[in-house]
Amino acid sequence: MLLLPVILLLANTEGTCAVRVPDPSDCLLLGPVTPGDPVSRPVYPVSQRTLDGEELLKIGDLHEVQNHLQEALPYYQRALSAFRVKRDRRGEATALVRIGTLRERQGQYSEAASALREAVSISSAGGDEALRARALISLGRVAGALGRPAEARENYEEAAALFRRLHDQQGYTEALIQLAELTAAEGKPEDAMTLLRTALTDAEGRSDRRQQFHAVILIGDVQLHQGKADGARDMYERGLQLTDAQRDLRGEADTRIRLAKLHSAAGRPADGISMAQRALALYQSLRDRSREADTLSLLGNLYLDQGNPVLAAEQHGKALSLYRALRDPVREAASLTNLAVAYEAQGELQDAQETRNKAIFLLQPR
């Protein structure tokens, strides 16, 4: 009889098992298993040991790195509870930062700000300057997203001062990059470029490809805003090489979208379509439905520029379905308007008018 390795399984209400991520309620399959046996087998409890806060954080991190945000959040929340029970203030602040940054990724900025402010308060009281600085960086991004640039700047500058005192060059450069992005948004491109060049030089000195990528892309954005399309394209292509070196799928997708828009503006819709199609495949693999919908919308516009309204309508129709599933009425209305334009280009004037009326209805106050 062939003996197979011990397998961790989860008991269901009928006393059978299904393979899943290990959890406190896991059970152990005892005894030999022969080839051909069914997956479901009687089980016996292993132990009632509860996962500690650090273990729960690691499971949450595994989910988050795979972009499974809804699955990661409960583990971070359980970790927070576990740290609070043990009165582990550093662990509590760490879990709050995880929750805050995840909420930020979900676009839930008010909830993110609440968690991050609590993390800043706890780490400040505990004298943990490194953790406080990291929380301030995240809080700065959230404040910017909430339309509070003065608060964002204050957070970034405080984080930069803390990182400098701690001789944390990577953290200090991160603060510079965030400050540069905020400065550019405030309409000060030259000041932003000064910060970005300093950040890029440091990141190159440390061979930090992630920070090099961030700085290069922002330099491209600033140059594009200044009307320097060729310089922007050079930066984006350099950024694309960096994403390939570090296998950064999201960074690659975002960069390809920038390049697709540049190709479109330069009258090269075919090149733009090629870039956008690759970005679409990447967003689909990342299960990012919001970016997937935006990319489909961009593809629709590119096909229309190419003189293919049938394919344009097809892409806008797919984007519309996703926006509806995401319950985003503003982008749904914009998608309906784009679809109406595609119908008009096909000569389907009645369908175009009906579609445009749906967009108007969506935007009416309820």
N, C-alpha and C positions, 0 to 999 in steps of 0.2 A: 504494500500500500504506500502510495506517495504522500509524504508529509510536506505540506506547504507552509510558508511563514505565517505566523500569527497575524490576524487582520483585525484592525479596529473597526467596529461597526456600531450603528445606532439602532437601539431597539425601538420598534413601533408598537402600537397598541395590541397587535396580534402576536407579539413575541418573536417577530422576524427582524431581519436587519437589512439596512441599505448603506452603502459606502458613502461617507461624507467627510467634511472637515472635522477633525477631532474636537470634542466639546465636553464639558463636565459630565453630561449624561451618557457618554459613550459606554459601550459594553464590549466584552471580549468573547470571541468565538473560541470555545475550548474543544480540544480533540482533533484528530486527523481529518483531513478533507481529501476525498478521492475525486479524480477527474470525472466530470459528468454530474457531480452533485449540484443541486439547485443552489442559487445564491442565498435564498432565505433559509436560515437555520435557527434552531433554538439558541438563545444566548443567556449569559449569566453576568451580573454586574461585575465590573472590574473594581471600581472604588468610587467613593463619593467626593474625591478631592476636587476642590474648586480651583479653576484656573486663576492664577494671580494676575495683578494688573499688567505686569510686563508681558506675560504670555498673551493676554487679551489684546494688548497694543500690537503685538507682532502679527496676530491673526488679522486684525483690522488693516494693518499695513499691507499684508498679502493681497487682501481684497482691493485696497485702494490702488495699488500699483497696477492691477489688472483693470482699473477703471470701473470696478464694481462698487460704486459709491454707496448705494442703498444697503449693500451687504456689510460694508465696512463700518458704517455709523453705529449700529448696535454694539459692536465689539468695543469701540471707543467709549461709548456711554457706560458699558459694563466695567471697563477699565477705570473710568472716573469714579464709579461707585466703590470699586474695590480699593482704590487708593484712599478714598475718603473714610472708609471703614477703618483702615489701618493708620489714618491720620498722616499719610505720606504726602506732605505738601508739594514736594517737587514732582512726584508722580501725578498728583492732581493737576498741577499747572501744565505738565507735559500732555496729559490727556485732553485738557481744554484747548491747547494749541492745535492738537490733531483735529478735534471737533471743529474748531474755528476755521482752519484751512480747508477742511472738507466742505463745510457749509459755504465757504467762499466759492469753491469749485462748482457747487450746485446753484450759485447765484442767490443764495439766501443770506444777503449781506447783513441784515439787522441781527439775525441769530449768530452769525459769525462774529460780529463786533462784540456782542454780549459775552460770548465765550472767551474771546481774546482779551477783552478788558479785564475779565476776572483772572486770566492767566498772568497778565502784566502785574496786577495787584498782588497776587500770591507770590510770584517770583521776586517782586520788589521787597516784600516783607521778609522773605527768606534769604535775601542777599544773593540770589542766583542771577548774576548779571548776564551771563551767557544766554540763559533761557529767556530772560526779560528782553534782551536784544532781539532774539528770534521772534518772539511774540510781537514786538513792536513793528518789525518788518511786515508781518502778516496784517497787523492792524492798520498799518499805513496803506496797504493795498486796498483793504476793505473801506477805509475812510475815503479814499479816492473814488471808489466805485459808488459810494453813497453821496458823492458830490460835495465832499468836505476837504478841499485841497489844503487849507491851512492846517487842519488836524493831521492830514497825511504827511505834510512836510515836517511838522513837529515830531511825529513818530519816527520818520526816517532819520532826521538829524540827531535825535536822542540815541537811536540804534547805532548810527555811525560813531558817535562819541563813545558809546559803550564798547563797541568792537575795537576801536582804536586803543582804548585803555587796556583791553584784554589781549592786545597784539594779535587779534584774529583778522588776518589780512583778507581771507575769503569773505568773512562776514562784512568787513568794511567795504569791500568792492561791491558786494550785493547791495548795500545801502546806497552807494554811489549810483549804481545802475537804476535803482528805483527812484532816486532823486532826479536823475537825468530824464527819466520817462515823465515824471510829474512836471519838470521844468519845461520840457518840450510841449506838453499839453497846455501849459500856461502861456504859450506863445513866445518863448525865449529860446529859439533854436541854437544860437551861438553858445549860450551858457550851457545848454544841454550837451552840445558837441564837446565842449571842454571836459565836462564830467565823463562823457562816454569814452573819449580818447584815453583819459587817465585810467578808467576801469579796464579798457581793452588791453592797454600795455601791461597792467598788473596781471590780468587773467592769462595773457600769453606767457608772461614770465613764470607763472605757476603751472602752465599747461592745463589750465582749467577750461576744457572745451565747452562745458555748459555755460559758463559766464562769458566766454568768447562769443558763443552763439547769440546770447541775449544782447550783448553790446553791439555786435555786428548788425543784427536785425534792427535795433533801434537807430543806429547810424543811418541805415538804409531808409527807415521811416522818416527821419528828419530831413534827409536829402530829397526824398520824394516830395515832402511838404514844401521844400524850397524850390521845387521845379527842376531838380537835377535827376531826371529819370535814369540816365546812363549810370550815374554813380550809385543810385539806389539798386539798380539791377545787379551791378557788380557785387554789392554787399549781400544781396539776397542769394546770389549764386555761391558766394563764399559761405554763407550760412547753411546752404543746402549741403555743401561738402562736409561741414561740421556735424550736421545731423546724421549723415551717412556714417561718419567715423564713430559716433557714439550710439548709433541705432536708436535715435530719438524719433519715433514715429509721429508723435504729435507735432514736434518742431518741424519735421519734414512737411507734414500736411499744411501747417500754417504758412510756411515759407512758399510752398507751391501755390497757395492761394494768392499770395502777394505777387508772385511772378505771373500768374494767370491774368490778374488784373492789369499788370504792366503790359503784357502782350496785347490784351484787348485794347488798351488806350493807344497802343502803337499801331493799331490796325492789323494785328496778326491773330485773328480769332482761332485759327487752327492750332497754333502753338498754345494759346490760352486754354483751349479745350483739352489738349493733351495733359497739361499741368493740372487742370481741375479734375480730370478723370482719375488721375493717380491720387490726388488729395481725397477724393470721394471714397476710393477703396480703403484708404488709411483710416478715415473717420468711421467707416463702417466696421472695420476691424477693431477699432477702439470703442465701439458702441456709443459713439457720441452723436445722438440723433439731432441735436440742435445744429451742430456744425455740418452734419450730413445734409440737413434741409437747406442750410445757407449755400452749400456747394451746389446742390441741385438747382437752386435758384440762379446762381452764377452761370452754371452750364446752360440753363435756358436762355439767358441773355446772350451768351456767346454764340449759341446756335442761331439765334435771331440775327445777330451781327453777321453771321456767315451766310444768311439768306435761307435758312432752313427752319421755317416756322412750325412745321410738323414736329420735328424733334424738340424744338423750343417748348411747344405746348406740352409735350410728354414729360419733360424735365420739371416744368412748373407745376404740372399736375401731381407729380411725386412729391415735390416740395410742399405743396398745399396739404396733402394727406398727412405729412409729418408735422406741420405746424398745427393742424387740427388735433393730432394726437398729443402734442405738447401743450395744448390749450393756450396758445399764444395768439390772441385775436388780432393784434397789431400786425404781426408778421403774416398772419393768415390773410388779412386784408391786402397787404402789399403783394402777396403771392397771387391773389385773385386779380389784382390790377395787371400784373405781369402776364397772367394767363389771358386776360382780355386783349392785351396788345398782340399776343401770338395768334389769337383767333382772328383779329382784324387783318393781320398780315396774310392769313389764309383766305380772306374774303368772307368769313363767317360772322357777319355783322350782328345778327340777332344774338348769337351765343356770346359775342363780345359784350353787348349791352347788358344782357342778363347777368353775366359774370361781374361786370363793373357795378351793377346795382347791388349785388351781394356784398361787395367790398364796402360800399357806402353804408349799407345796413349794419354791417359789423362795427363800423366806427361810430355809429350813433350812440349817444349816451343812454344808458339803461335806467 
